């Protein structure tokens, strides 16, 4: 009955930190959310306003090659951090 829980320093095997698509999804969500919060209260909760901002954010990202290049080029360093984390966790076992 001695249950051992993982601490906050242990990452799950499907870490979103390694998934570029999830990084892009977070960026989209944050930008849309910021735009929605800048709306007046009346427009803030309309579905059409949400759709408009999603389209605007996606359209602006289409040509943002620097964003995608940065995310892809950061993969090796994120992978190294993940590997170091795994090595540290294995040593503690």
C-alpha positions as CSV (number, residue, x, y, z in Angstrom):
1,X,0.0,0.0,0.0
2,X,3.0,2.3,-0.2
3,X,2.1,4.3,-3.3
4,X,5.0,6.4,-4.8
5,X,3.9,9.4,-6.8
6,X,6.0,11.1,-9.4
7,X,7.2,14.5,-8.5
8,X,6.8,17.6,-10.7
9,X,10.3,17.1,-12.1
10,X,9.4,13.8,-13.9
11,X,7.9,14.2,-17.4
12,X,5.5,11.7,-18.9
13,X,6.6,9.6,-21.8
14,X,4.4,11.6,-24.3
15,X,5.8,14.9,-23.3
16,X,4.2,17.7,-25.3
17,X,7.5,19.5,-25.0
18,X,8.8,17.3,-27.8
19,X,5.7,17.8,-30.0
20,X,6.1,20.8,-32.3
21,X,2.4,20.6,-33.3
22,X,1.4,21.1,-29.6
23,X,3.7,24.1,-29.3
24,X,2.0,25.6,-32.3
25,X,-1.4,24.8,-30.9
26,X,-0.5,26.6,-27.7
27,X,0.7,29.6,-29.6
28,X,-2.6,29.7,-31.5
29,X,-4.6,29.3,-28.4
30,X,-2.8,32.1,-26.5
31,X,-3.0,34.5,-29.4
32,X,-6.7,33.9,-30.0
33,X,-7.4,34.1,-26.3
34,X,-5.6,37.4,-26.0
35,X,-7.6,38.8,-28.9
36,X,-10.9,37.5,-27.5
37,X,-10.2,39.1,-24.1
38,X,-9.6,42.5,-25.8
39,X,-13.1,42.4,-27.2
40,X,-16.0,44.2,-25.5
41,X,-18.0,41.9,-23.3
42,X,-20.8,41.7,-25.8
43,X,-18.6,40.5,-28.7
44,X,-16.3,38.4,-26.5
45,X,-18.7,35.5,-26.3
46,X,-19.9,35.3,-29.9
47,X,-19.0,32.3,-32.0
48,X,-18.4,34.5,-35.0
49,X,-15.8,36.6,-33.1
50,X,-14.0,33.4,-32.1
51,X,-14.0,32.1,-35.7
52,X,-12.8,35.5,-37.0
53,X,-9.8,35.5,-34.6
54,X,-8.9,31.9,-35.3
55,X,-8.8,32.7,-39.1
56,X,-6.8,35.9,-38.5
57,X,-4.2,34.1,-36.3
58,X,-3.9,31.1,-38.7
59,X,-3.6,33.5,-41.7
60,X,-0.9,35.5,-40.0
61,X,1.0,32.3,-39.1
62,X,1.0,31.0,-42.7
63,X,3.8,33.2,-43.8
64,X,5.7,33.2,-40.4
65,X,8.5,30.9,-41.5
66,X,10.7,32.1,-38.7
67,X,8.3,30.7,-36.1
68,X,8.3,27.3,-37.7
69,X,12.0,27.3,-38.2
70,X,12.6,28.3,-34.6
71,X,10.3,25.5,-33.4
72,X,11.9,22.9,-35.6
73,X,15.5,24.0,-34.8
74,X,14.7,24.0,-31.1
75,X,13.9,20.3,-31.2
76,X,17.4,19.0,-30.6
77,X,17.8,21.1,-27.4
78,X,14.3,20.1,-26.2
79,X,15.2,16.4,-26.8
80,X,18.5,16.8,-24.9
81,X,16.6,18.2,-21.9
82,X,14.2,15.3,-22.1
83,X,17.0,12.8,-22.3
84,X,18.8,14.4,-19.3
85,X,15.6,14.2,-17.3
86,X,15.2,10.6,-18.1
87,X,18.8,9.8,-17.1
88,X,18.3,11.6,-13.8
89,X,15.1,9.7,-13.1
90,X,16.7,6.3,-14.0
91,X,19.6,7.0,-11.6
92,X,17.1,7.7,-8.7
93,X,15.3,4.4,-9.2
